[in-house]
Amino acid sequence: MKYLDEFSDPALAAKLIDQIKSATTQRWAIMEVCGGQTHSIIRHGIDQLLPDEIEMIHGPGCPVCVTPLEVIDKALDIAARPDVIFCSFGDMLRVPGSGQDLFGIKSRGGDVRVVYSPLDALTIAIDNPDKQVVFFGIGFETTAPANAMTVYQARRQNITNFTLLASHVLVPPAISAIMESPTCRVQAFLAAGHVCSVMGTEEYPSLCERYRVPIVVTGFEPLDILEGIRRTVLQLETGSHELDNAYQRAVRAEGNPAAKTMLTDVFEVTDRNWRGIGPIPGSGWRLSPRYREFDAEYRFAVTDIHTTEPKQCRSGEVLQGLLKPHECEAFGTTCTPRNPLGATMVSSEGACAAYYQYRRLEVTHA
């Protein structure tokens, strides 16, 4: 109960809010990079408790949301094949592709299964040697080690009917892309604590210096986020731009060396296309040549599938912090969790889903 009680204490939250208000003398725009932080901010009304001068911008920190449409279409192509058992986490099943989603494939007889770990998919492959088993591996640096370990084990155990459809993206290049955008309004970042628990914080000081922005690593409970905002405001008000680790109970500067070694062995850095944002150089991982035989894109020959993003969904603007979800004309009308136009409305970490779930339904457009 420690983190439910101590890190949600309303009296301590009130003190932190008072300290933030006392320190704030001008307007500041702070982006939280992680979708989990976005949901915590909206669920607990943290953005509404802050002084009016502070704007929280919801960044592209939802891995489901930034998975490009062409990767979803590749998944749909593979999942529809009769010799395939397609495994995925549950929040991918309702993400729309060009014409359908994984639930649609499943309803028409496709063998699409929800698993809770990529190792579950490996077990399914062992139990079904006559089928090709594919795991849909998406996410930031947080989920990548488990996917890397699964591929490593498949190779080690010679499980030849298992492959990974990988769409991993990396946070530091995304921060660079955001800061270099001509429409950027971000003046500081709350970095994702779980990402830094894996990768450490070594890449962030150079970003602080290059773009002259504070980056504060923080967790996901209400007091974690408020403390992160407090430290960020103090830096902004004094003109500082440094890395500050406010999540030391989980994050070390060096990260997790064993996980990083596994990632270096199994993956290699590649350019990635981000849904609604576009290509970001060096912002993703793909399987290295040593493990290419376990790459579903190559085994099923779907590398040439390319798709244009639909214009009616404005999730790209939401992911870049240019638009709040309820400012979109489709929000809550033609776009709902039951009938989504984009992934930000159905992902458990999507900003549109958070606004819809916690009733932030004010329509500000004409």
Order of alpha helices (4+ residues) and beta strands (2+ residues): alpha-alpha-beta-alpha-alpha-beta-alpha-alpha-beta-alpha-beta-alpha-beta-alpha-beta-alpha-beta-alpha-alpha-beta-alpha-beta-alpha-beta-beta-alpha-alpha-alpha
